[in-house]
Amino acid sequence: MTMRHLGRVLLVAACLLVGIGPVSAQTQITDATVDELLQRAEDAYRRGRADETAALLHRTSDWANHIRDAASGSAKPAEDLAFAERIYRRVLATFGRTLGADHDHAGSALMGLASLYIDQQRYAEAEPLLRRTLGMVESAPAPSDDHRQAAVARVVGQLGQLEERQGRNAEADAHYRRALVIVDKLPPRFRNATGKCVQHYLRFLRANNRSQEAAAIEARLTR
């Protein structure tokens, strides 16, 4: 096992040890529970437990993702989105005080915050976050090159989505194609980790009267 792979294994183990699995129906996400989780992350860092710190911060980002994704069905969506944004920003600030602002696990919060900004049409704020994340995932330690390339495809696909929303179709097409080239080369078991970049590209092609291209790509990837 390589040291990079060992680091990922230790992060998973840390998640299990500190009891920070996926958001459950019983989880009450409030300012107080966010405060508690972030304080635990800083305490773990002071004790020299970097893997536990990363796991706790990743968990807090997942909470923000959950709030963001559920906001459309909420009675107060604007308040929920503002809360999610606040959590993302606090996670990133905590990374800055502990593991470093460009730690590879900070990418989860950066991507989540960028997604929120895209949904709110705050494109000028989203783009630098995505470009920063892309630089991080291209150079961060990874268990294998396939893991790294899957992460790159996910970020590049989101850049394509951002540009498509702005009507920058030539740039969007280039980023979607770059993501597709990566996905084409990945073993099937890694393709889920690329997010929805291929689905977004297929939709983009069909919306731009390129249904034959979309059908050919779909057929190739499902063979």
N, CA and C atoms as a LAMMPS dump frame, in Angstrom:
ITEM: TIMESTEP
0
ITEM: NUMBER OF ATOMS
669
ITEM: BOX BOUNDS ff ff ff
-5.0000000000000000e+02 5.0000000000000000e+02
-5.0000000000000000e+02 5.0000000000000000e+02
-5.0000000000000000e+02 5.0000000000000000e+02
ITEM: ATOMS id mol type element x y z
1 1 1 N 0.848 -1.196 0
2 1 2 C 0 0 0
3 1 3 C 0.884 1.246 0
4 2 1 N 0.606 2.218 -0.881
5 2 2 C 1.392 3.438 -0.931
6 2 3 C 1.008 4.352 0.224
7 3 1 N 1.869 5.349 0.508
8 3 2 C 1.563 6.305 1.568
9 3 3 C 0.318 7.112 1.226
10 4 1 N 0.133 7.423 -0.077
11 4 2 C -1.061 8.178 -0.469
12 4 3 C -2.321 7.375 -0.202
13 5 1 N -2.283 6.089 -0.579
14 5 2 C -3.44 5.235 -0.351
15 5 3 C -3.689 5.08 1.141
16 6 1 N -2.606 4.941 1.907
17 6 2 C -2.74 4.802 3.355
18 6 3 C -3.447 6.011 3.947
19 7 1 N -3.125 7.211 3.442
20 7 2 C -3.776 8.413 3.952
21 7 3 C -5.273 8.373 3.752
22 8 1 N -5.712 7.888 2.583
23 8 2 C -7.151 7.795 2.317
24 8 3 C -7.8 6.769 3.24
25 9 1 N -7.128 5.652 3.453
26 9 2 C -7.667 4.62 4.339
27 9 3 C -7.807 5.163 5.755
28 10 1 N -6.792 5.906 6.206
29 10 2 C -6.841 6.477 7.548
30 10 3 C -7.972 7.484 7.689
31 11 1 N -8.26 8.243 6.614
32 11 2 C -9.361 9.197 6.671
33 11 3 C -10.686 8.471 6.855
34 12 1 N -10.89 7.392 6.099
35 12 2 C -12.121 6.605 6.249
36 12 3 C -12.219 6.047 7.665
37 13 1 N -11.105 5.53 8.172
38 13 2 C -11.102 4.989 9.528
39 13 3 C -11.431 6.071 10.546
40 14 1 N -10.898 7.269 10.327
41 14 2 C -11.18 8.373 11.249
42 14 3 C -12.662 8.714 11.25
43 15 1 N -13.285 8.698 10.077
44 15 2 C -14.728 8.962 9.992
45 15 3 C -15.505 7.968 10.848
46 16 1 N -15.11 6.702 10.782
47 16 2 C -15.811 5.674 11.54
48 16 3 C -15.574 5.834 13.038
49 17 1 N -14.334 6.153 13.402
50 17 2 C -13.994 6.24 14.817
51 17 3 C -14.68 7.4 15.514
52 18 1 N -14.84 8.532 14.809
53 18 2 C -15.437 9.691 15.468
54 18 3 C -16.94 9.763 15.234
55 19 1 N -17.507 8.75 14.587
56 19 2 C -18.952 8.686 14.432
57 19 3 C -19.517 9.762 13.546
58 20 1 N -18.941 9.923 12.358
59 20 2 C -19.402 10.998 11.481
60 20 3 C -19.773 10.428 10.126
61 21 1 N -20.754 9.558 10.128
62 21 2 C -21.247 8.983 8.886
63 21 3 C -22.149 9.953 8.157
64 22 1 N -22.898 9.475 7.142
65 22 2 C -23.764 10.343 6.354
66 22 3 C -24.848 11.004 7.193
67 23 1 N -25.39 12.106 6.669
68 23 2 C -26.481 12.8 7.353
69 23 3 C -27.662 11.854 7.481
70 24 1 N -28.226 11.757 8.671
71 24 2 C -29.389 10.899 8.887
72 24 3 C -30.603 11.758 9.169
73 25 1 N -31.762 11.102 9.189
74 25 2 C -33.003 11.829 9.457
75 25 3 C -32.993 12.438 10.854
76 26 1 N -32.17 11.863 11.768
77 26 2 C -32.132 12.343 13.146
78 26 3 C -31.159 13.514 13.336
79 27 1 N -30.318 13.774 12.335
80 27 2 C -29.327 14.833 12.466
81 27 3 C -30.009 16.196 12.491
82 28 1 N -29.726 16.978 13.522
83 28 2 C -30.231 18.345 13.61
84 28 3 C -29.08 19.285 13.276
85 29 1 N -29.12 19.865 12.088
86 29 2 C -28.03 20.739 11.655
87 29 3 C -28.396 22.17 12.025
88 30 1 N -27.714 22.691 13.017
89 30 2 C -27.944 24.048 13.495
90 30 3 C -26.595 24.739 13.643
91 31 1 N -26.636 26.035 13.921
92 31 2 C -25.38 26.74 14.177
93 31 3 C -24.623 26.085 15.328
94 32 1 N -25.369 25.622 16.336
95 32 2 C -24.718 25.016 17.5
96 32 3 C -24.021 23.707 17.142
97 33 1 N -24.68 22.854 16.334
98 33 2 C -24.048 21.58 15.986
99 33 3 C -22.879 21.799 15.028
100 34 1 N -22.984 22.806 14.162
101 34 2 C -21.848 23.147 13.291
102 34 3 C -20.682 23.65 14.136
103 35 1 N -20.984 24.531 15.1
104 35 2 C -19.94 25.021 16.011
105 35 3 C -19.222 23.857 16.685
106 36 1 N -20.014 22.894 17.161
107 36 2 C -19.44 21.755 17.881
108 36 3 C -18.516 20.939 16.981
109 37 1 N -18.957 20.676 15.749
110 37 2 C -18.16 19.852 14.847
111 37 3 C -16.861 20.561 14.456
112 38 1 N -16.958 21.856 14.183
113 38 2 C -15.758 22.604 13.81
114 38 3 C -14.791 22.724 14.988
115 39 1 N -15.336 22.857 16.195
116 39 2 C -14.469 22.904 17.372
117 39 3 C -13.76 21.573 17.57
118 40 1 N -14.484 20.479 17.338
119 40 2 C -13.855 19.158 17.432
120 40 3 C -12.733 19.019 16.409
121 41 1 N -12.945 19.583 15.22
122 41 2 C -11.908 19.519 14.187
123 41 3 C -10.657 20.273 14.636
124 42 1 N -10.846 21.455 15.208
125 42 2 C -9.689 22.235 15.659
126 42 3 C -9.002 21.557 16.843
127 43 1 N -9.797 20.984 17.743
128 43 2 C -9.211 20.268 18.883
129 43 3 C -8.385 19.076 18.403
130 44 1 N -8.919 18.342 17.423
131 44 2 C -8.19 17.188 16.885
132 44 3 C -6.876 17.636 16.256
133 45 1 N -6.905 18.765 15.568
134 45 2 C -5.683 19.271 14.942
135 45 3 C -4.634 19.614 15.997
136 46 1 N -5.075 20.242 17.091
137 46 2 C -4.13 20.602 18.158
138 46 3 C -3.529 19.366 18.819
139 47 1 N -4.262 18.248 18.778
140 47 2 C -3.74 16.998 19.351
141 47 3 C -2.905 16.216 18.342
142 48 1 N -2.702 16.784 17.163
143 48 2 C -1.889 16.124 16.15
144 48 3 C -2.624 15.054 15.371
145 49 1 N -3.956 15.097 15.376
146 49 2 C -4.757 14.074 14.691
147 49 3 C -5.327 14.666 13.397
148 50 1 N -4.447 14.818 12.411
149 50 2 C -4.814 15.481 11.158
150 50 3 C -5.903 14.729 10.401
151 51 1 N -5.856 13.39 10.423
152 51 2 C -6.863 12.618 9.688
153 51 3 C -8.255 12.828 10.275
154 52 1 N -8.327 12.911 11.606
155 52 2 C -9.62 13.168 12.243
156 52 3 C -10.109 14.575 11.904
157 53 1 N -9.191 15.535 11.874
158 53 2 C -9.555 16.902 11.486
159 53 3 C -10.147 16.922 10.084
160 54 1 N -9.47 16.262 9.142
161 54 2 C -9.959 16.223 7.759
162 54 3 C -11.332 15.57 7.68
163 55 1 N -11.516 14.485 8.437
164 55 2 C -12.796 13.776 8.41
165 55 3 C -13.923 14.644 8.954
166 56 1 N -13.658 15.362 10.036
167 56 2 C -14.678 16.223 10.634
168 56 3 C -15.037 17.386 9.714
169 57 1 N -14.045 17.96 9.065
170 57 2 C -14.32 19.064 8.144
171 57 3 C -15.063 18.574 6.903
172 58 1 N -14.699 17.382 6.436
173 58 2 C -15.421 16.798 5.298
174 58 3 C -16.878 16.553 5.684
175 59 1 N -17.088 16.079 6.887
176 59 2 C -18.441 15.837 7.386
177 59 3 C -19.25 17.132 7.423
178 60 1 N -18.63 18.208 7.886
179 60 2 C -19.339 19.486 7.956
180 60 3 C -19.702 19.979 6.556
181 61 1 N -18.806 19.772 5.586
182 61 2 C -19.125 20.112 4.191
183 61 3 C -20.321 19.309 3.698
184 62 1 N -20.374 18.031 4.088
185 62 2 C -21.509 17.198 3.692
186 62 3 C -22.817 17.739 4.269
187 63 1 N -22.756 18.27 5.48
188 63 2 C -23.952 18.889 6.056
189 63 3 C -24.414 20.057 5.179
190 64 1 N -23.464 20.892 4.772
191 64 2 C -23.815 22.028 3.913
192 64 3 C -24.399 21.545 2.587
193 65 1 N -23.813 20.478 2.018
194 65 2 C -24.353 19.91 0.776
195 65 3 C -25.802 19.47 0.968
196 66 1 N -26.062 18.825 2.092
197 66 2 C -27.409 18.33 2.387
198 66 3 C -28.407 19.488 2.464
199 67 1 N -28.027 20.551 3.158
200 67 2 C -28.913 21.715 3.286
201 67 3 C -29.143 22.358 1.921
202 68 1 N -28.071 22.515 1.145
203 68 2 C -28.191 23.117 -0.193
204 68 3 C -29.122 22.3 -1.078
205 69 1 N -28.938 20.983 -1.083
206 69 2 C -29.73 20.129 -1.97
207 69 3 C -31.195 20.07 -1.556
208 70 1 N -31.467 20.227 -0.253
209 70 2 C -32.847 20.145 0.238
210 70 3 C -33.557 21.493 0.212
211 71 1 N -32.83 22.562 -0.083
212 71 2 C -33.407 23.906 0.032
213 71 3 C -34.581 24.135 -0.914
214 72 1 N -34.54 23.506 -2.094
215 72 2 C -35.614 23.745 -3.069
216 72 3 C -36.972 23.287 -2.547
217 73 1 N -36.984 22.321 -1.634
218 73 2 C -38.24 21.852 -1.061
219 73 3 C -38.508 22.409 0.321
220 74 1 N -37.731 23.388 0.714
221 74 2 C -37.847 23.961 2.051
222 74 3 C -38.881 25.079 2.085
223 75 1 N -39.415 25.331 3.278
224 75 2 C -40.348 26.452 3.448
225 75 3 C -39.622 27.787 3.366
226 76 1 N -38.321 27.782 3.667
227 76 2 C -37.531 29.015 3.65
228 76 3 C -36.232 28.767 2.882
229 77 1 N -36.321 28.599 1.557
230 77 2 C -35.122 28.23 0.787
231 77 3 C -34.005 29.26 0.858
232 78 1 N -34.347 30.545 0.85
233 78 2 C -33.299 31.573 0.882
234 78 3 C -32.506 31.496 2.182
235 79 1 N -33.212 31.277 3.295
236 79 2 C -32.527 31.166 4.588
237 79 3 C -31.64 29.922 4.625
238 80 1 N -32.146 28.824 4.065
239 80 2 C -31.364 27.588 4.074
240 80 3 C -30.11 27.721 3.214
241 81 1 N -30.243 28.361 2.057
242 81 2 C -29.072 28.54 1.196
243 81 3 C -28.049 29.463 1.853
244 82 1 N -28.53 30.487 2.55
245 82 2 C -27.611 31.372 3.268
246 82 3 C -26.892 30.606 4.383
247 83 1 N -27.613 29.701 5.037
248 83 2 C -27.011 28.876 6.088
249 83 3 C -25.952 27.952 5.491
250 84 1 N -26.278 27.316 4.356
251 84 2 C -25.308 26.434 3.697
252 84 3 C -24.056 27.213 3.304
253 85 1 N -24.243 28.409 2.751
254 85 2 C -23.087 29.221 2.368
255 85 3 C -22.229 29.545 3.582
256 86 1 N -22.883 29.868 4.685
257 86 2 C -22.145 30.192 5.915
258 86 3 C -21.323 28.989 6.395
259 87 1 N -21.912 27.8 6.293
260 87 2 C -21.183 26.594 6.715
261 87 3 C -19.962 26.37 5.822
262 88 1 N -20.163 26.455 4.496
263 88 2 C -19.027 26.271 3.579
264 88 3 C -17.895 27.237 3.927
265 89 1 N -18.244 28.497 4.145
266 89 2 C -17.221 29.501 4.424
267 89 3 C -16.507 29.208 5.742
268 90 1 N -17.244 28.737 6.719
269 90 2 C -16.628 28.42 8.01
270 90 3 C -15.718 27.198 7.899
271 91 1 N -16.13 26.219 7.099
272 91 2 C -15.269 25.053 6.869
273 91 3 C -13.963 25.49 6.215
274 92 1 N -14.065 26.331 5.192
275 92 2 C -12.863 26.784 4.495
276 92 3 C -11.959 27.602 5.42
277 93 1 N -12.566 28.42 6.272
278 93 2 C -11.768 29.187 7.23
279 93 3 C -11.062 28.259 8.212
280 94 1 N -11.743 27.183 8.621
281 94 2 C -11.135 26.235 9.554
282 94 3 C -10.001 25.467 8.883
283 95 1 N -10.179 25.114 7.611
284 95 2 C -9.059 24.519 6.875
285 95 3 C -7.86 25.462 6.9
286 96 1 N -8.116 26.75 6.667
287 96 2 C -7.034 27.722 6.647
288 96 3 C -6.281 27.794 7.963
289 97 1 N -6.999 27.607 9.081
290 97 2 C -6.361 27.677 10.405
291 97 3 C -5.705 26.368 10.81
292 98 1 N -6.031 25.279 10.119
293 98 2 C -5.534 23.974 10.553
294 98 3 C -4.702 23.298 9.463
295 99 1 N -5.339 22.575 8.58
296 99 2 C -4.62 21.751 7.606
297 99 3 C -4.076 22.537 6.424
298 100 1 N -4.566 23.761 6.242
299 100 2 C -4.12 24.586 5.123
300 100 3 C -5.249 24.836 4.141
301 101 1 N -5.301 26.045 3.613
302 101 2 C -6.4 26.438 2.726
303 101 3 C -6.463 25.595 1.461
304 102 1 N -5.317 25.057 1.019
305 102 2 C -5.278 24.265 -0.209
306 102 3 C -5.157 22.769 0.061
307 103 1 N -5.518 22.349 1.265
308 103 2 C -5.549 20.911 1.555
309 103 3 C -6.529 20.238 0.603
310 104 1 N -6.202 19.018 0.152
311 104 2 C -7.037 18.402 -0.885
312 104 3 C -8.486 18.216 -0.451
313 105 1 N -8.738 17.991 0.851
314 105 2 C -10.117 17.788 1.288
315 105 3 C -10.913 19.089 1.352
316 106 1 N -10.24 20.235 1.231
317 106 2 C -10.97 21.503 1.141
318 106 3 C -11.737 21.594 -0.172
319 107 1 N -11.361 20.78 -1.149
320 107 2 C -12.039 20.796 -2.44
321 107 3 C -13.521 20.502 -2.343
322 108 1 N -13.92 19.682 -1.371
323 108 2 C -15.341 19.362 -1.209
324 108 3 C -16.147 20.613 -0.881
325 109 1 N -15.633 21.428 0.041
326 109 2 C -16.33 22.666 0.401
327 109 3 C -16.295 23.671 -0.749
328 110 1 N -15.166 23.748 -1.447
329 110 2 C -15.064 24.668 -2.585
330 110 3 C -16.057 24.3 -3.684
331 111 1 N -16.151 22.999 -3.992
332 111 2 C -17.096 22.546 -5.018
333 111 3 C -18.537 22.795 -4.587
334 112 1 N -18.82 22.525 -3.315
335 112 2 C -20.176 22.741 -2.823
336 112 3 C -20.575 24.199 -2.882
337 113 1 N -19.656 25.075 -2.473
338 113 2 C -19.942 26.507 -2.509
339 113 3 C -20.101 26.989 -3.947
340 114 1 N -19.273 26.479 -4.852
341 114 2 C -19.401 26.847 -6.268
342 114 3 C -20.754 26.407 -6.825
343 115 1 N -21.2 25.206 -6.462
344 115 2 C -22.509 24.722 -6.925
345 115 3 C -23.631 25.631 -6.436
346 116 1 N -23.525 26.043 -5.187
347 116 2 C -24.534 26.95 -4.628
348 116 3 C -24.551 28.258 -5.412
349 117 1 N -23.364 28.799 -5.705
350 117 2 C -23.288 30.057 -6.448
351 117 3 C -23.837 29.906 -7.869
352 118 1 N -23.568 28.769 -8.504
353 118 2 C -24.103 28.541 -9.853
354 118 3 C -25.627 28.538 -9.814
355 119 1 N -26.197 27.847 -8.838
356 119 2 C -27.653 27.792 -8.716
357 119 3 C -28.246 29.176 -8.468
358 120 1 N -27.473 30.047 -7.812
359 120 2 C -27.946 31.403 -7.522
360 120 3 C -27.54 32.41 -8.604
361 121 1 N -26.956 31.904 -9.698
362 121 2 C -26.497 32.739 -10.812
363 121 3 C -25.412 33.731 -10.381
364 122 1 N -24.628 33.339 -9.403
365 122 2 C -23.501 34.164 -8.937
366 122 3 C -22.234 33.622 -9.611
367 123 1 N -22.245 33.717 -10.93
368 123 2 C -21.224 33.039 -11.726
369 123 3 C -19.821 33.597 -11.501
370 124 1 N -19.716 34.911 -11.328
371 124 2 C -18.393 35.512 -11.139
372 124 3 C -17.74 35.032 -9.847
373 125 1 N -18.551 34.645 -8.863
374 125 2 C -18.01 34.117 -7.612
375 125 3 C -17.706 32.624 -7.725
376 126 1 N -18.479 31.919 -8.541
377 126 2 C -18.294 30.469 -8.668
378 126 3 C -17.032 30.111 -9.447
379 127 1 N -16.744 30.853 -10.512
380 127 2 C -15.659 30.441 -11.415
381 127 3 C -14.293 30.36 -10.737
382 128 1 N -13.873 31.369 -9.958
383 128 2 C -12.551 31.229 -9.322
384 128 3 C -12.476 30.069 -8.339
385 129 1 N -13.596 29.732 -7.704
386 129 2 C -13.598 28.582 -6.794
387 129 3 C -13.345 27.291 -7.565
388 130 1 N -13.996 27.16 -8.731
389 130 2 C -13.814 25.949 -9.528
390 130 3 C -12.398 25.866 -10.097
391 131 1 N -11.865 26.985 -10.538
392 131 2 C -10.504 26.96 -11.098
393 131 3 C -9.48 26.66 -10
394 132 1 N -9.722 27.178 -8.819
395 132 2 C -8.843 26.853 -7.685
396 132 3 C -8.932 25.366 -7.356
397 133 1 N -10.155 24.831 -7.346
398 133 2 C -10.336 23.408 -7.051
399 133 3 C -9.658 22.544 -8.102
400 134 1 N -9.759 22.949 -9.367
401 134 2 C -9.127 22.18 -10.437
402 134 3 C -7.618 22.102 -10.228
403 135 1 N -7.006 23.225 -9.889
404 135 2 C -5.574 23.209 -9.621
405 135 3 C -5.211 22.295 -8.466
406 136 1 N -6.077 22.259 -7.458
407 136 2 C -5.821 21.412 -6.296
408 136 3 C -5.916 19.933 -6.652
409 137 1 N -6.986 19.54 -7.361
410 137 2 C -7.163 18.108 -7.637
411 137 3 C -6.147 17.596 -8.652
412 138 1 N -5.652 18.488 -9.505
413 138 2 C -4.636 18.063 -10.475
414 138 3 C -3.307 17.741 -9.799
415 139 1 N -3.05 18.359 -8.646
416 139 2 C -1.747 18.178 -8
417 139 3 C -1.807 17.455 -6.66
418 140 1 N -3.007 17.235 -6.121
419 140 2 C -3.122 16.636 -4.786
420 140 3 C -2.754 15.155 -4.81
421 141 1 N -2.261 14.625 -3.686
422 141 2 C -2.025 13.18 -3.595
423 141 3 C -3.324 12.412 -3.834
424 142 1 N -3.216 11.273 -4.491
425 142 2 C -4.386 10.431 -4.766
426 142 3 C -3.951 8.975 -4.739
427 143 1 N -4.87 8.061 -4.397
428 143 2 C -4.504 6.641 -4.358
429 143 3 C -4.02 6.107 -5.702
430 144 1 N -4.515 6.691 -6.799
431 144 2 C -4.102 6.258 -8.132
432 144 3 C -4.393 7.382 -9.112
433 145 1 N -3.845 7.261 -10.315
434 145 2 C -4.13 8.272 -11.335
435 145 3 C -5.598 8.24 -11.737
436 146 1 N -6.236 7.069 -11.683
437 146 2 C -7.665 6.989 -11.999
438 146 3 C -8.486 7.805 -11.003
439 147 1 N -8.133 7.737 -9.721
440 147 2 C -8.83 8.551 -8.721
441 147 3 C -8.671 10.039 -9.045
442 148 1 N -7.444 10.428 -9.379
443 148 2 C -7.195 11.838 -9.688
444 148 3 C -7.971 12.274 -10.929
445 149 1 N -7.932 11.472 -11.976
446 149 2 C -8.598 11.852 -13.218
447 149 3 C -10.113 11.93 -13.043
448 150 1 N -10.675 11.053 -12.223
449 150 2 C -12.118 11.118 -11.957
450 150 3 C -12.469 12.441 -11.279
451 151 1 N -11.626 12.871 -10.332
452 151 2 C -11.863 14.145 -9.65
453 151 3 C -11.722 15.316 -10.618
454 152 1 N -10.724 15.247 -11.501
455 152 2 C -10.531 16.304 -12.498
456 152 3 C -11.752 16.393 -13.412
457 153 1 N -12.251 15.25 -13.873
458 153 2 C -13.419 15.246 -14.764
459 153 3 C -14.622 15.894 -14.098
460 154 1 N -14.789 15.64 -12.815
461 154 2 C -15.931 16.211 -12.101
462 154 3 C -15.853 17.736 -12.065
463 155 1 N -14.655 18.271 -11.766
464 155 2 C -14.502 19.728 -11.694
465 155 3 C -14.623 20.35 -13.083
466 156 1 N -13.986 19.728 -14.073
467 156 2 C -14.04 20.255 -15.439
468 156 3 C -15.482 20.253 -15.952
469 157 1 N -16.227 19.198 -15.634
470 157 2 C -17.63 19.154 -16.027
471 157 3 C -18.439 20.267 -15.392
472 158 1 N -18.11 20.603 -14.14
473 158 2 C -18.84 21.687 -13.483
474 158 3 C -18.467 23.04 -14.091
475 159 1 N -17.224 23.181 -14.524
476 159 2 C -16.854 24.403 -15.257
477 159 3 C -17.671 24.518 -16.542
478 160 1 N -17.857 23.384 -17.226
479 160 2 C -18.688 23.393 -18.424
480 160 3 C -20.111 23.824 -18.126
481 161 1 N -20.651 23.332 -17.019
482 161 2 C -22.011 23.705 -16.638
483 161 3 C -22.104 25.2 -16.341
484 162 1 N -21.1 25.73 -15.636
485 162 2 C -21.062 27.164 -15.339
486 162 3 C -21.066 27.985 -16.624
487 163 1 N -20.218 27.602 -17.576
488 163 2 C -20.118 28.358 -18.832
489 163 3 C -21.391 28.217 -19.664
490 164 1 N -21.987 27.038 -19.631
491 164 2 C -23.249 26.85 -20.357
492 164 3 C -24.328 27.775 -19.803
493 165 1 N -24.413 27.88 -18.488
494 165 2 C -25.416 28.748 -17.866
495 165 3 C -25.24 30.204 -18.294
496 166 1 N -24.003 30.584 -18.612
497 166 2 C -23.716 31.959 -19.01
498 166 3 C -23.827 32.167 -20.519
499 167 1 N -24.15 31.11 -21.257
500 167 2 C -24.224 31.22 -22.707
501 167 3 C -22.871 31.178 -23.386
502 168 1 N -21.842 30.742 -22.668
503 168 2 C -20.485 30.641 -23.23
504 168 3 C -20.327 29.228 -23.803
505 169 1 N -21.072 28.959 -24.868
506 169 2 C -21.218 27.582 -25.329
507 169 3 C -19.935 26.965 -25.876
508 170 1 N -19.104 27.76 -26.538
509 170 2 C -17.856 27.202 -27.076
510 170 3 C -16.942 26.745 -25.937
511 171 1 N -16.852 27.562 -24.879
512 171 2 C -16.029 27.191 -23.726
513 171 3 C -16.64 26.003 -22.987
514 172 1 N -17.967 26.012 -22.866
515 172 2 C -18.643 24.897 -22.203
516 172 3 C -18.393 23.597 -22.956
517 173 1 N -18.501 23.656 -24.284
518 173 2 C -18.285 22.464 -25.104
519 173 3 C -16.869 21.926 -24.9
520 174 1 N -15.888 22.827 -24.842
521 174 2 C -14.493 22.399 -24.667
522 174 3 C -14.294 21.711 -23.319
523 175 1 N -14.886 22.262 -22.265
524 175 2 C -14.73 21.644 -20.947
525 175 3 C -15.495 20.326 -20.862
526 176 1 N -16.704 20.295 -21.405
527 176 2 C -17.458 19.043 -21.405
528 176 3 C -16.692 17.957 -22.17
529 177 1 N -16.095 18.337 -23.308
530 177 2 C -15.346 17.355 -24.107
531 177 3 C -14.117 16.855 -23.345
532 178 1 N -13.46 17.768 -22.653
533 178 2 C -12.292 17.342 -21.857
534 178 3 C -12.724 16.326 -20.794
535 179 1 N -13.844 16.604 -20.136
536 179 2 C -14.348 15.665 -19.131
537 179 3 C -14.696 14.325 -19.775
538 180 1 N -15.311 14.376 -20.953
539 180 2 C -15.703 13.144 -21.636
540 180 3 C -14.482 12.303 -22.017
541 181 1 N -13.433 12.949 -22.494
542 181 2 C -12.202 12.226 -22.851
543 181 3 C -11.66 11.484 -21.632
544 182 1 N -11.702 12.136 -20.482
545 182 2 C -11.229 11.495 -19.251
546 182 3 C -12.112 10.299 -18.904
547 183 1 N -13.429 10.514 -18.935
548 183 2 C -14.364 9.441 -18.578
549 183 3 C -14.197 8.25 -19.512
550 184 1 N -13.997 8.525 -20.799
551 184 2 C -13.8 7.454 -21.785
552 184 3 C -12.646 6.531 -21.402
553 185 1 N -11.613 7.098 -20.793
554 185 2 C -10.41 6.324 -20.481
555 185 3 C -10.467 5.657 -19.109
556 186 1 N -11.444 6.03 -18.294
557 186 2 C -11.514 5.486 -16.941
558 186 3 C -12.149 4.098 -16.93
559 187 1 N -11.676 3.219 -16.056
560 187 2 C -12.383 1.949 -15.853
561 187 3 C -13.81 2.235 -15.372
562 188 1 N -14.776 1.398 -15.732
563 188 2 C -16.176 1.662 -15.364
564 188 3 C -16.397 1.941 -13.882
565 189 1 N -15.629 1.287 -13.01
566 189 2 C -15.873 1.46 -11.573
567 189 3 C -15.534 2.865 -11.079
568 190 1 N -14.8 3.641 -11.866
569 190 2 C -14.454 5 -11.458
570 190 3 C -15.42 6.041 -12.012
571 191 1 N -16.3 5.645 -12.902
572 191 2 C -17.108 6.644 -13.599
573 191 3 C -18.134 7.321 -12.703
574 192 1 N -18.63 6.627 -11.682
575 192 2 C -19.58 7.265 -10.765
576 192 3 C -18.952 8.44 -10.032
577 193 1 N -17.632 8.377 -9.828
578 193 2 C -16.936 9.438 -9.098
579 193 3 C -16.791 10.716 -9.915
580 194 1 N -17.16 10.676 -11.187
581 194 2 C -17.032 11.87 -12.032
582 194 3 C -18.269 12.758 -11.952
583 195 1 N -19.234 12.382 -11.116
584 195 2 C -20.442 13.192 -11.001
585 195 3 C -21.318 13.047 -12.235
586 196 1 N -21.975 14.13 -12.609
587 196 2 C -22.924 14.089 -13.72
588 196 3 C -22.388 14.796 -14.962
589 197 1 N -21.055 14.839 -15.11
590 197 2 C -20.497 15.614 -16.222
591 197 3 C -20.943 15.075 -17.579
592 198 1 N -21.028 13.751 -17.721
593 198 2 C -21.444 13.191 -19.012
594 198 3 C -22.92 13.487 -19.27
595 199 1 N -23.757 13.317 -18.234
596 199 2 C -25.184 13.606 -18.406
597 199 3 C -25.408 15.066 -18.794
598 200 1 N -24.635 15.965 -18.17
599 200 2 C -24.761 17.385 -18.519
600 200 3 C -24.357 17.627 -19.972
601 201 1 N -23.312 16.926 -20.419
602 201 2 C -22.87 17.118 -21.804
603 201 3 C -23.904 16.574 -22.79
604 202 1 N -24.475 15.426 -22.485
605 202 2 C -25.504 14.866 -23.37
606 202 3 C -26.697 15.815 -23.472
607 203 1 N -27.099 16.372 -22.332
608 203 2 C -28.202 17.334 -22.351
609 203 3 C -27.822 18.573 -23.157
610 204 1 N -26.589 19.047 -22.979
611 204 2 C -26.084 20.209 -23.72
612 204 3 C -26.138 19.95 -25.228
613 205 1 N -25.682 18.775 -25.651
614 205 2 C -25.686 18.45 -27.077
615 205 3 C -27.106 18.427 -27.638
616 206 1 N -28.013 17.802 -26.912
617 206 2 C -29.396 17.714 -27.4
618 206 3 C -30.056 19.089 -27.445
619 207 1 N -29.723 19.942 -26.48
620 207 2 C -30.291 21.293 -26.462
621 207 3 C -29.758 22.145 -27.604
622 208 1 N -28.627 21.728 -28.183
623 208 2 C -28.015 22.485 -29.278
624 208 3 C -28.108 21.729 -30.606
625 209 1 N -29.178 20.94 -30.742
626 209 2 C -29.481 20.223 -31.995
627 209 3 C -28.348 19.298 -32.435
628 210 1 N -27.734 18.63 -31.467
629 210 2 C -26.652 17.691 -31.764
630 210 3 C -26.991 16.318 -31.17
631 211 1 N -28.227 15.915 -31.416
632 211 2 C -28.73 14.678 -30.812
633 211 3 C -27.985 13.447 -31.302
634 212 1 N -27.537 13.465 -32.555
635 212 2 C -26.807 12.302 -33.072
636 212 3 C -25.489 12.106 -32.327
637 213 1 N -24.799 13.206 -32.044
638 213 2 C -23.56 13.108 -31.261
639 213 3 C -23.85 12.541 -29.877
640 214 1 N -24.919 13.043 -29.27
641 214 2 C -25.282 12.574 -27.926
642 214 3 C -25.58 11.083 -27.94
643 215 1 N -26.318 10.626 -28.946
644 215 2 C -26.671 9.207 -29.03
645 215 3 C -25.432 8.339 -29.22
646 216 1 N -24.483 8.815 -30.03
647 216 2 C -23.255 8.05 -30.273
648 216 3 C -22.425 7.929 -28.995
649 217 1 N -22.335 9.022 -28.238
650 217 2 C -21.58 8.991 -26.978
651 217 3 C -22.252 8.044 -25.992
652 218 1 N -23.56 8.146 -25.896
653 218 2 C -24.316 7.31 -24.965
654 218 3 C -24.133 5.832 -25.296
655 219 1 N -24.193 5.517 -26.584
656 219 2 C -24.034 4.121 -27.01
657 219 3 C -22.632 3.608 -26.69
658 220 1 N -21.633 4.463 -26.899
659 220 2 C -20.249 4.048 -26.648
660 220 3 C -20.006 3.78 -25.167
661 221 1 N -20.55 4.632 -24.312
662 221 2 C -20.295 4.495 -22.881
663 221 3 C -21.085 3.362 -22.239
664 222 1 N -22.142 2.918 -22.892
665 222 2 C -22.955 1.839 -22.314
666 222 3 C -22.617 0.475 -22.899
667 223 1 N -21.64 0.425 -23.802
668 223 2 C -21.248 -0.871 -24.379
669 223 3 C -20.595 -1.749 -23.329
